[in-house]
Amino acid sequence: MTFESFRDLLWTLSLLLGWLSVAVLGGAWFAKERFRALLKAPLTDEVERLTHLWEHRVGFLMKAGLSTAALSILCLAAWLFIETLP
């Protein structure tokens, strides 16, 4: 693998992970809105079960979105570092 193909791979990974993080964080926002809507609903067994389900989805999706954003930034930093090499 040459430096040029490695640079291209890092650039592609950075872009893909960046857009994936946007999509996942959008899903986390949707899950948060569903969770808030369920908190306002009259309490039944089904609503309580769904509230716990959406609450866990919010945390999972936020962690996944922020992790992919961090990986995207690391790939971009590595790409920039390799760009400066002769």
N, C-alpha and C positions, 0 to 999 in steps of 0.2 A: 504494500500500500504506500503510495507516494504522499508527499505533503499536500499536494494539490487535491487529491481525492479525499484525504482526511479533512482538509479545510472545507470542502464541499459537503462532506458528511456532517461536520459540526454545524455548518450554516443551516442545512436542511433540518437537523435535529432541533436547533434553536427555534426555527420558524414553526415546525410542527408542534413542539412542546408548548410554545407560546400560545398558539391558537387553541390547542387542547386545554390549556389552563383557563382560557377565556370561556370555553364551552362548559367546562366543569364548574367554574365559579358561577356561571349563569344557572346551572342546575342547582347549585347550593342556594342561590338567591330564591329560586322557585320553591325549593324545599322549605326555606325559612318562611316564605309567604304562606305556604300550605300549613305549616306548623302554627303560625300566628292565627290563621283562620280557624284552625281546629281548637285553639284555646278559647275562642269566643263562642264556640258551638255548645249547645246543652250537653251535659256530661252523661254519656251512656258507656256501656262496656266497649262498644265498637269505636266510639270517639276516643276513649282512653287508649285503646290499643293503637289506633292510627296516630295519636299524638306522640306516643313513645316511638313509633316507627319513624315518623318524619323528624323527630328530634335527633335520632341517631343518624339519619341521612344527612342532616345539616352538618353535623360534626365531621362525618366521613368525607363528604364532598368538599368541605372547606379545606381539610387536610390534604386531600388529593389535589385540589386546585392550586393551593399554595406550594405544594411539593413540585408539581409540574412547572410552575412559574419559576421556582428556584433552579430547577434543572435547566430550564431554558436560559436563564441568566448565566449559569455556569458554562453551558455550551457556547454562548455568545462571548463570554470572557475568554474561553479557550480559543475560540476562532480569532478573536482580536489579537491574542498573544501569538498565535501561529502566523497571523498576517504580518507581524512585525519582524519575524525571522527572515533572514536573507534567503 
